[in-house]
């Protein structure tokens, strides 16, 4: 019997950044800011499906703590931390 052909490992991308996977106790603007320091990308899906995440991102943007890098391609949003506001 002929052995079936394989094509190597399969990689699955969840299209979720670190901020979307925070535990409930860390779902605060400061928790999201800490997650963005490690992984600055957030998926469009997460922003539309997780109201707590959208709210935290909106607060951080309003307070001038982050700005969005509009050059990041779909399906991602990339946020840069404003160093002058980081300690606020």
PyMOL commands that set and color helices and strands:
alter all, ss='L'
color gray80, all
select helices_A, chain A and resi 18-21+24-26+29-38+44-49+51-62
alter helices_A, ss='H'
color red, helices_A
select strands_A, chain A and resi 41-43+66-69+76-81
alter strands_A, ss='S'
color yellow, strands_A
deselect
rebuild
show_as cartoon
